[in-house]
C-alpha cells in the first residue's frame, strides 16, 4: 500500500502519513493541472515548491517517496502502477463526491485501486454536519456556536470565553489615520524553489502577457513566499 498525497494535503502529523508510518508516499506533479485554470505564477511556484520540499523532508527522515513529474495525473498514476502493479493507494477523501469519483476513475483506468480515508484537518465530519442541519437551516452563526460547544474551543463552563460569542463589531473597525503597517516578511528562495521558478517561467512563458490574466500583477518576480513550515 502507498499513501497518495495531493498538493493540498502536505501534512505529517495527522492523516494517512501519520497513521501509516511504514508505507511509502506518492506525490504527482501534473502540468495539465497547472493549466486547468489561469493560476497566478506565484501560486504554481508555491504549490510545486512546497511539494518538492515535503518530498525532501520525508526522504531525509528515511521515508520512501515516489515522486512523479508527469503531463497529467493519468500519466503519473500509470507510471506508478507500472512500477508497482499490485499496489493499493490510500488517500484523504476529497471535499466533494464528484472529485472522489474522478479520482476513483483515474486510478481504475491506471489499473489500480484506491482507498479513501477521512480528512482529519476538518473538525466536523460530513455525517456530523448532516445531523446538525437536519432541520434544513444553514446559518453560519448557529453552526459556529454548535462547533464551539462540541469542541470546547474558546469555552469556559459552557459559556463563551469573554462572555460573547463573537466580536465582529470590533473586527470591522478601521485603523487610525496615523497607522502604518509593518513590511511583510520575505523569504529568500533556496535552490529547490529557484528550480521551480525557472520551470514555471519556461513552461508557462507567454501565458500571462495579456489581460485579464496577465500584466504586471502576474509578474512571477520576485517570489518571496514561505514554502515550508
C-alpha positions in Angstrom: 0.0 0.0 0.0 1.1 3.5 -0.8 0.0 6.8 0.7 -1.0 9.2 -2.1 -0.8 12.8 -1.2 -2.1 15.7 -3.3 -0.6 19.2 -3.2 -3.3 20.5 -0.8 -2.6 17.9 1.9 1.1 18.1 2.8 0.5 17.1 6.4 2.7 14.8 8.5 1.2 14.9 12.0 -2.3 13.6 11.0 -3.9 11.6 8.2 -2.6 8.6 6.3 1.1 9.8 6.5 1.0 9.7 10.3 -1.2 6.6 10.6 0.8 4.6 8.1 4.4 5.4 9.0 5.8 2.3 7.3 4.2 2.9 3.9 5.8 4.8 1.0 4.4 8.1 -0.2 3.3 9.0 -3.7 3.3 12.6 -5.0 2.4 13.6 -8.6 3.2 16.8 -10.3 0.7 17.4 -13.1 1.5 20.0 -15.7 -2.1 19.7 -17.1 -3.5 20.5 -13.6 -1.4 23.7 -13.6 -3.1 24.7 -16.9 -6.6 23.9 -15.7 -7.2 27.5 -14.6 -5.3 30.7 -15.2 -3.4 30.4 -11.9 -1.0 33.2 -10.9 2.6 32.1 -11.4 3.3 32.6 -7.7 0.6 30.0 -6.9 2.2 27.5 -9.2 5.6 28.1 -7.7 4.3 27.9 -4.2 2.4 24.6 -4.8 5.2 22.7 -6.6 8.0 24.1 -4.4 6.0 23.0 -1.3 5.5 19.5 -2.7 9.2 19.1 -3.5 10.3 20.4 -0.1 7.8 18.0 1.5 9.3 15.2 -0.6 12.8 16.0 0.5 11.8 16.3 4.2 10.2 12.8 4.1 13.2 11.3 2.4 15.6 12.9 4.8 13.7 11.1 7.6 14.1 7.8 5.7 10.6 7.7 4.2 10.4 6.2 0.7 8.8 8.7 -1.7 7.8 8.1 -5.3 7.7 11.5 -7.0 6.1 11.5 -10.4 6.6 14.5 -12.7 4.1 13.9 -15.5 2.0 15.7 -18.1 -1.3 14.5 -16.4 -2.4 12.7 -13.3 -3.3 9.8 -15.5 0.3 9.6 -16.7 1.6 9.8 -13.2 -0.7 7.0 -12.0 0.1 4.8 -15.0 3.8 5.1 -14.3 3.2 4.3 -10.6 1.2 1.2 -11.2 3.5 0.0 -14.0 6.3 0.1 -11.4 4.1 -1.4 -8.6 1.3 -3.3 -10.3 -0.2 -4.9 -7.2 -0.3 -1.7 -5.2 -3.2 0.0 -3.4 -3.3 3.7 -2.8 -4.7 5.3 0.3 -5.6 9.0 0.3 -7.7 11.5 2.1 -11.3 11.9 0.9 -11.8 15.0 -1.3 -14.3 17.7 -0.4 -16.9 16.7 -3.0 -18.3 13.4 -4.2 -17.6 14.4 -7.8 -13.9 14.8 -7.0 -13.8 11.4 -5.3 -15.5 9.7 -8.3 -13.0 11.4 -10.6 -10.0 10.1 -8.6 -11.5 6.6 -8.4 -11.9 6.6 -12.2 -8.3 7.8 -12.7 -6.9 5.0 -10.5 -9.1 2.4 -12.0 -8.1 3.4 -15.6 -4.5 3.1 -14.5 -5.1 -0.5 -13.3 -5.0 0.1 -9.6 -7.3 0.5 -6.5 -7.7 3.3 -4.1 -9.0 3.6 -0.5 -10.3 6.9 0.9 -10.0 7.9 4.5 -11.4 10.9 6.4 -9.7 14.2 6.1 -8.6 14.8 9.6 -8.0 18.5 9.1 -11.7 19.1 9.4 -13.2 19.3 12.9 -16.7 18.3 11.7 -17.3 15.1 9.7 -19.9 15.1 6.9 -22.2 12.9 8.9 -22.0 15.2 11.9 -22.8 18.2 9.7 -25.8 16.4 8.2 -27.1 15.7 11.7 -26.7 19.3 12.7 -28.6 20.7 9.6 -31.3 18.1 9.6 -33.9 20.8 10.1 -32.8 22.5 6.8 -31.2 25.6 8.4 -27.7 26.6 7.3 -27.0 29.7 9.4 -23.2 30.2 9.9 -23.6 31.7 13.4 -25.6 28.7 14.6 -23.0 26.3 13.2 -20.2 28.3 14.7 -21.8 28.1 18.2 -22.5 24.4 17.7 -18.9 23.6 16.9 -17.7 25.7 19.9 -19.9 23.7 22.2 -18.9 20.4 20.6 -15.1 21.0 20.7 -14.9 23.2 23.8 -12.7 25.6 22.0 -12.9 29.2 23.5 -15.4 27.9 26.0 -15.4 28.0 29.8 -18.0 26.1 31.9 -20.4 26.0 28.9 -20.1 29.7 28.2 -18.0 31.6 25.6 -14.7 32.9 26.8 -15.1 36.7 27.4 -18.8 36.5 27.6 -19.6 37.0 23.9 -19.8 34.5 21.0 -18.1 36.9 18.6 -16.6 40.3 18.4 -17.4 41.1 14.8 -18.2 44.7 15.6 -14.7 45.2 16.8 -13.2 43.4 13.8 -14.9 45.9 11.5 -13.1 48.8 13.0 -10.6 50.6 10.7 -7.0 51.5 11.6 -6.3 55.1 12.8 -5.1 57.5 10.2 -1.6 57.6 11.5 -1.2 53.8 11.5 1.4 52.4 9.2 1.5 48.6 8.6 4.8 46.8 9.0 6.6 45.5 6.0 5.6 41.9 5.2 8.2 39.2 5.8 10.2 37.9 2.9 11.8 34.5 2.4 14.7 34.1 0.1 14.2 31.2 -2.3 16.5 28.2 -1.9 17.8 26.0 -4.8 14.6 23.9 -4.9 12.4 27.0 -5.2 14.7 28.6 -7.8 14.4 25.4 -9.9 10.6 25.7 -9.7 10.7 29.4 -10.6 12.7 28.6 -13.7 10.4 25.7 -14.6 7.2 27.8 -14.3 8.8 30.7 -16.3 9.9 28.4 -19.0 6.8 26.1 -19.1 4.2 28.9 -19.0 6.1 31.5 -20.9 3.6 33.9 -22.5 0.6 32.7 -20.6 0.4 35.9 -18.5 1.3 38.5 -21.1 -2.3 39.7 -21.8 -5.1 40.8 -19.5 -7.3 39.9 -17.8 -5.0 37.1 -16.6 -1.7 38.9 -17.4 0.0 42.1 -17.0 2.2 43.5 -14.2 0.1 41.8 -11.4 1.1 38.4 -12.7 4.8 39.0 -12.9 6.4 36.0 -11.3 9.3 38.0 -9.9 10.2 38.4 -7.2 9.0 35.3 -5.4 9.4 35.7 -1.6 6.7 33.5 -0.1 7.3 30.8 2.5 7.1 27.2 1.1 7.9 25.2 4.3 6.8 25.3 7.9 
